[in-house]
Amino acid sequence: MEHPVKVSVVMPTYNTAVPVLKAAVDSILNQSFRDFEFIIVDDHSTDGSEAYLSSLSDPRIRLLRNMEQLGVTKSLNVGLRAAKGRYIARMDSDDISLPERFEKQVAFMESHPDAIACGTGYENIGASSGVHPGKSEDMNRYRAKMLFTNPGPPHPTAFLDREKLSEHHVLYDESLPYAQDYRLWADICRYGNIYTLPDVLLQRRSHDRQVSRQHRERQIQCDKATQGKLLEELLGRVTDEELDLHYIHSTGYYREATISPEIAAWYTRLIRANESLGMYNQKAVKKYVVQIEKRLIRQTFRRDMSKAEKAMLFFRYLPFCSAVKATMETTLLKIRGRQTVHNNDSQSKGMSHE
């Protein structure tokens, strides 16, 4: 399929401060890779930033304005439907793409025909700082991780194969105003592999007005909606109580979450259901459950616990510890059996000597 451009950059914006918005726009226009269109979806801004956007004259820019505020998810789909490029590059209006971002992501996708998406490492700027290199996971483990938490890559770094999205009729789920990337990864990892380049190619702005901070509870509900969909595919009907239990213990967001017979039974149910249906790599599911249970066990520790009490928690709850325990018990029984036979033989010899 021929495309008029190689990359379609899709950036929704709503009332972004002009200096911040200008830094984002300039970072795209100054990319070393030049063959792109820049689709800016203005979600009915009311702060004057639309005047700045209207002043932009670069011919690669396509400015689309929503007649009413639709929200990020629907605005992303406006951009996806308008895109003409071979690939889709995501961009947030308060972030900065480093100059070689598109060059490196295009080269990676062209050399990995199995990929449906790739992300990159990033650097936090603003209210918090820190460099986070990217790391790709084995896809068996990636897909298993999907059951328990959002596996990434960081959404603003996403670079997507538009032909594969179109072939499978994939758009963002508009029922999810937040955490729309989690559902996207869950949908597209069925049709191709997802990678994260180690290169740090985006500066991600951190500030108190971010959606993830302002609307944390609604974001959690959207996360749960994706997890609930995946769990019901595996288990059948899942109650709200079961979904809450799963989310609180699986994501790693809750330091107060601890191990219990109830949560151990829940993970055993997941493992057995997958063993029956084979929806995910069983070894990867088991490894991820063990990782979660180790974390929960450590969060169960009390200051007054002895080392022996802590060890017993591992023996009680971890599948591999149960196997070790069973092996030890079997070995002890064999030793005791040999000792009994030896004692009986000794008694018999003593009696015959007499």
Legacy VTK file of the C-alpha trace (Angstrom):
# vtk DataFile Version 3.0
C-alpha trace
ASCII
DATASET POLYDATA
POINTS 354 float
0.000 0.000 0.000
1.383 3.405 -1.006
1.309 6.243 1.531
1.755 9.966 0.819
3.915 10.233 3.968
5.796 7.728 6.100
4.610 8.959 9.523
1.454 10.608 10.830
2.075 12.359 14.146
-1.124 12.581 16.214
-1.179 15.149 19.036
-4.378 16.097 20.883
-4.323 19.343 22.861
-6.662 21.198 25.160
-5.803 24.493 26.873
-2.078 23.756 26.916
-0.016 26.792 27.983
1.468 28.310 24.839
5.160 28.139 25.893
4.743 24.438 26.725
2.739 23.783 23.562
5.343 25.614 21.455
8.132 23.436 22.896
6.156 20.300 21.950
5.412 21.544 18.424
9.007 22.665 17.806
10.315 19.275 18.938
8.271 17.623 16.175
9.092 20.129 13.446
12.807 19.775 14.254
12.960 15.991 13.895
15.877 14.619 11.883
13.356 12.424 10.031
11.341 14.759 7.788
8.767 12.597 5.985
5.721 13.144 8.192
2.430 14.945 8.570
1.660 16.566 11.923
-2.005 16.184 12.890
-2.861 18.485 15.795
-6.330 17.886 17.206
-7.460 20.951 19.165
-10.159 19.702 21.530
-12.109 22.986 21.573
-9.518 24.959 23.559
-10.733 28.140 25.272
-7.482 29.645 26.580
-6.112 31.355 23.488
-3.777 28.516 22.493
-5.846 28.075 19.333
-4.517 31.454 18.128
-0.965 30.176 18.405
-1.893 26.978 16.546
-3.570 29.001 13.770
-0.377 30.994 13.312
1.687 27.906 12.445
2.635 27.848 8.770
4.646 24.645 8.340
2.986 22.758 5.439
3.314 19.435 7.295
0.844 20.609 9.961
-2.822 19.627 9.691
-4.844 21.435 12.340
-8.180 19.806 13.199
-10.611 21.493 15.612
-13.350 19.692 17.503
-16.610 21.660 17.490
-17.104 20.620 21.117
-14.806 19.155 23.753
-14.584 15.394 23.157
-11.798 14.372 25.524
-8.433 12.768 24.832
-9.628 9.333 23.704
-12.083 10.564 21.079
-9.604 13.219 19.941
-6.989 10.507 19.409
-9.433 8.637 17.204
-10.127 11.832 15.234
-6.401 11.933 14.513
-6.130 8.216 13.719
-9.003 8.386 11.238
-7.419 11.378 9.499
-3.935 9.831 9.331
-2.439 8.940 5.953
1.005 7.697 6.993
2.422 4.193 7.144
3.003 4.676 10.862
1.320 6.597 13.666
3.481 8.488 16.173
1.799 9.512 19.425
2.650 12.857 20.954
1.379 14.743 24.002
1.112 18.508 23.850
3.235 19.049 26.964
6.116 16.671 26.115
9.269 17.048 24.025
10.370 14.506 21.401
14.134 14.388 21.030
15.423 15.037 17.480
16.214 11.413 16.527
12.985 9.890 17.883
11.189 9.269 14.568
14.368 8.329 12.711
15.110 5.569 15.211
11.513 4.339 15.516
11.011 4.167 11.741
14.276 2.238 11.359
13.233 -0.189 14.091
9.773 -0.841 12.653
11.158 -1.294 9.130
13.624 -3.916 10.398
11.040 -5.726 12.589
8.064 -6.722 10.421
6.651 -8.700 13.378
6.147 -5.439 15.327
2.808 -3.692 15.604
4.156 -1.016 17.947
7.289 0.242 19.617
7.916 2.735 22.378
11.084 4.238 23.808
12.741 5.207 27.049
11.976 8.645 28.468
13.210 11.322 30.845
10.956 13.032 33.383
11.196 16.820 33.437
9.325 19.378 35.505
7.917 18.505 38.932
9.905 15.266 39.050
13.050 14.104 37.319
14.675 10.848 36.352
15.829 8.931 33.303
14.001 5.715 32.393
15.643 3.675 29.606
13.285 1.373 27.741
13.335 -2.398 27.947
11.498 -4.916 25.788
9.985 -7.998 27.398
9.595 -11.466 25.953
6.131 -11.409 24.370
4.928 -14.483 26.260
5.703 -12.651 29.481
4.331 -9.362 28.102
0.961 -10.880 27.270
0.778 -12.644 30.649
1.658 -9.386 32.429
-1.373 -7.812 30.730
-3.617 -9.745 33.143
-2.079 -8.003 36.146
-0.966 -4.486 35.186
-0.388 -2.131 32.257
2.768 -3.475 30.554
3.500 -0.286 28.570
5.377 1.128 26.719
4.905 4.739 27.911
1.969 5.990 25.876
3.488 9.286 24.635
6.376 7.325 23.079
4.101 4.994 21.091
4.825 4.365 17.401
2.174 2.207 15.722
1.842 0.254 12.488
-1.221 1.914 10.937
-1.703 -0.797 8.300
-2.015 -3.479 10.974
-4.367 -1.291 13.023
-6.562 -0.768 9.953
-6.475 -4.455 8.998
-7.855 -5.409 12.420
-10.134 -2.355 12.781
-8.358 -1.148 15.922
-9.090 2.275 17.380
-8.988 3.577 20.931
-11.909 2.392 23.072
-14.008 5.542 23.479
-15.754 4.189 26.582
-12.456 4.814 28.414
-11.734 8.516 29.002
-8.467 7.622 30.764
-5.890 4.813 30.653
-6.841 4.238 27.027
-3.343 2.938 26.281
-3.812 -0.158 28.497
-6.794 -1.273 26.393
-4.896 -0.458 23.208
-1.968 -2.709 24.202
-4.415 -5.475 25.179
-6.084 -5.222 21.763
-3.055 -4.957 19.505
-0.727 -7.476 21.166
-2.984 -10.152 19.625
-1.872 -9.052 16.140
1.837 -8.336 16.519
4.710 -7.822 18.906
5.246 -4.730 21.049
8.764 -3.488 21.751
10.366 -0.711 23.790
13.624 0.747 22.506
16.281 1.339 25.188
17.010 4.827 23.800
15.664 7.790 25.777
13.860 9.692 23.006
11.175 11.678 24.842
11.136 14.199 27.657
7.933 13.642 29.596
6.704 16.660 31.507
5.564 16.020 35.064
3.277 18.530 36.783
0.405 18.645 39.239
-2.243 19.246 36.546
-1.612 15.948 34.797
-4.667 13.773 34.190
-3.124 10.890 36.087
-2.927 13.051 39.211
-6.161 15.030 38.829
-8.435 12.108 38.011
-6.729 9.160 39.689
-9.955 7.426 40.737
-11.469 7.565 37.257
-8.192 6.321 35.804
-8.321 3.359 38.191
-11.849 2.552 37.017
-10.626 2.542 33.404
-7.708 0.279 34.357
-10.199 -2.062 36.020
-12.411 -2.063 32.931
-9.519 -3.404 30.864
-8.518 -5.948 33.514
-12.145 -7.043 33.892
-12.425 -7.659 30.145
-9.279 -9.809 30.129
-10.246 -11.721 33.278
-13.728 -12.502 31.957
-12.223 -13.887 28.753
-10.243 -16.280 30.947
-12.608 -16.989 33.837
-16.112 -16.168 32.699
-18.097 -13.800 34.898
-16.004 -11.839 37.410
-17.711 -9.996 40.284
-16.880 -6.427 41.287
-15.445 -7.761 44.546
-13.167 -10.179 42.674
-12.019 -7.412 40.325
-11.220 -5.136 43.276
-9.290 -7.949 44.955
-7.335 -8.605 41.771
-6.525 -4.953 41.055
-5.406 -4.073 44.576
-3.098 -7.073 44.888
-1.799 -7.343 41.322
-0.830 -3.855 40.194
1.811 -3.098 42.817
0.238 0.317 43.554
-0.923 -0.592 47.059
1.712 -1.021 49.765
-0.964 -2.130 52.225
-1.917 -5.163 50.103
-0.857 -8.396 51.821
-0.951 -12.132 51.184
-3.908 -14.186 52.410
-5.519 -17.579 51.706
-8.178 -15.718 49.694
-5.726 -14.052 47.326
-3.636 -17.231 47.024
-6.797 -19.115 46.026
-7.599 -16.402 43.466
-4.236 -16.768 41.745
-4.555 -20.558 41.825
-7.885 -20.138 40.034
-6.223 -18.015 37.327
-3.443 -20.544 36.825
-5.864 -23.472 36.559
-8.172 -21.616 34.166
-5.264 -20.795 31.885
-3.990 -24.374 32.099
-7.395 -25.451 30.814
-7.839 -22.800 28.091
-4.230 -22.079 27.098
-4.907 -18.403 26.448
-1.511 -17.326 27.782
1.858 -19.000 28.122
1.418 -21.026 31.320
5.030 -20.738 32.426
4.867 -16.948 32.072
1.616 -16.743 34.064
3.062 -18.844 36.875
6.253 -16.797 36.988
4.288 -13.568 37.197
2.037 -14.929 39.958
5.115 -15.988 41.961
6.583 -12.498 41.523
3.364 -10.896 42.801
3.045 -13.295 45.720
6.647 -12.648 46.775
5.879 -8.919 46.891
2.672 -9.489 48.865
4.465 -11.769 51.330
7.121 -9.122 51.963
4.380 -6.540 52.474
2.857 -8.899 55.065
6.009 -8.908 57.199
5.729 -7.255 60.614
8.614 -5.774 62.544
8.177 -8.279 65.360
8.264 -11.304 63.017
11.117 -13.746 63.420
13.056 -15.062 60.426
11.382 -18.430 60.935
7.907 -16.850 60.792
8.815 -14.989 57.616
10.190 -18.159 56.042
6.981 -20.005 56.887
4.968 -17.426 54.934
7.012 -18.256 51.837
6.577 -21.998 52.447
2.861 -21.548 52.948
2.016 -19.459 49.913
4.556 -19.857 47.132
3.949 -22.741 44.700
7.655 -23.546 44.359
8.047 -23.534 48.142
5.145 -25.960 48.426
6.944 -28.240 45.991
10.149 -27.967 48.012
8.214 -28.660 51.186
6.555 -31.732 49.648
9.942 -33.004 48.450
11.413 -32.518 51.902
8.515 -34.360 53.507
8.871 -37.254 51.021
12.608 -37.419 51.695
12.017 -37.473 55.446
9.498 -40.286 55.064
12.015 -42.303 53.037
14.723 -41.695 55.624
12.373 -42.713 58.421
11.382 -45.802 56.423
15.014 -46.828 55.991
15.635 -46.213 59.675
12.653 -48.391 60.583
13.890 -51.211 58.326
17.383 -50.877 59.784
16.044 -50.993 63.332
13.899 -54.033 62.525
16.887 -55.799 60.938
18.993 -55.038 63.972
16.333 -56.417 66.284
16.003 -59.581 64.163
19.744 -60.173 64.203
19.820 -59.677 67.920
17.055 -62.214 68.426
18.671 -64.814 66.120
22.006 -64.389 67.933
20.335 -65.130 71.215
LINES 1 355
354 0 1 2 3 4 5 6 7 8 9 10 11 12 13 14 15 16 17 18 19 20 21 22 23 24 25 26 27 28 29 30 31 32 33 34 35 36 37 38 39 40 41 42 43 44 45 46 47 48 49 50 51 52 53 54 55 56 57 58 59 60 61 62 63 64 65 66 67 68 69 70 71 72 73 74 75 76 77 78 79 80 81 82 83 84 85 86 87 88 89 90 91 92 93 94 95 96 97 98 99 100 101 102 103 104 105 106 107 108 109 110 111 112 113 114 115 116 117 118 119 120 121 122 123 124 125 126 127 128 129 130 131 132 133 134 135 136 137 138 139 140 141 142 143 144 145 146 147 148 149 150 151 152 153 154 155 156 157 158 159 160 161 162 163 164 165 166 167 168 169 170 171 172 173 174 175 176 177 178 179 180 181 182 183 184 185 186 187 188 189 190 191 192 193 194 195 196 197 198 199 200 201 202 203 204 205 206 207 208 209 210 211 212 213 214 215 216 217 218 219 220 221 222 223 224 225 226 227 228 229 230 231 232 233 234 235 236 237 238 239 240 241 242 243 244 245 246 247 248 249 250 251 252 253 254 255 256 257 258 259 260 261 262 263 264 265 266 267 268 269 270 271 272 273 274 275 276 277 278 279 280 281 282 283 284 285 286 287 288 289 290 291 292 293 294 295 296 297 298 299 300 301 302 303 304 305 306 307 308 309 310 311 312 313 314 315 316 317 318 319 320 321 322 323 324 325 326 327 328 329 330 331 332 333 334 335 336 337 338 339 340 341 342 343 344 345 346 347 348 349 350 351 352 353
